[in-house]
Amino acid sequence: MRLTDFWQRMADHFGETYADSFARDHVMSQLGGRTVHEALTDGWEAKDVWRAVCAAMEIPESRR
């Protein structure tokens, strides 16, 4: 998954403004106690971060 696709999915699910706020502020155990931004900066693949967000936020299969 390209990073642009990842951010589009985040915006589609959370909305343009909240997606960035969520990515900066929400620490997730699925990401080893990191935020989305931290995980991406630490080299996590965008698809793995998206999967973690989907699991943590119970995003329906149809939107994954």
C-alpha positions in Angstrom: 0.0 0.0 0.0 1.3 3.4 -0.9 1.4 6.1 1.7 -1.0 8.2 -0.3 -3.5 5.4 -0.3 -3.1 5.0 3.5 -3.8 8.6 4.2 -6.8 8.6 1.8 -8.2 5.6 3.7 -7.6 7.4 7.0 -9.4 10.5 5.7 -12.3 8.5 4.3 -12.8 6.8 7.7 -12.0 9.6 10.2 -12.5 12.7 8.1 -9.8 15.0 6.8 -9.1 16.9 10.1 -9.6 14.1 12.6 -7.4 11.6 10.7 -4.3 13.7 11.3 -5.2 14.3 14.9 -5.9 10.6 15.5 -2.6 9.7 13.8 -0.6 12.1 16.0 -2.3 11.6 19.4 -3.8 8.0 19.6 -1.2 5.6 21.0 -2.1 2.0 20.0 -1.0 -1.2 21.5 -1.3 -2.8 18.1 1.6 -0.6 17.0 3.7 -1.4 20.0 2.7 1.6 22.0 3.2 4.0 19.1 1.0 6.5 17.3 0.4 6.1 13.6 3.0 8.8 12.8 5.6 7.2 15.1 5.0 3.8 13.5 5.4 5.1 10.0 8.5 7.1 11.0 9.9 4.0 12.6 9.7 2.2 9.3 6.4 0.2 9.6 4.8 -0.5 6.3 1.6 1.5 5.6 -0.4 -1.6 5.0 0.5 -3.0 8.5 -0.3 0.3 10.1 -3.7 0.4 8.4 -4.4 -3.2 9.5 -3.5 -2.1 13.1 -5.9 0.9 12.8 -8.6 -1.3 11.5 -8.2 -3.8 14.3 -8.0 -1.1 17.0 -11.0 0.9 15.8 -13.1 -2.1 14.6 -13.3 -0.8 11.1 -15.8 -3.0 9.1 -14.3 -5.4 6.6 -16.1 -3.6 3.8 -14.0 -0.4 4.5 -10.7 -2.1 4.9 
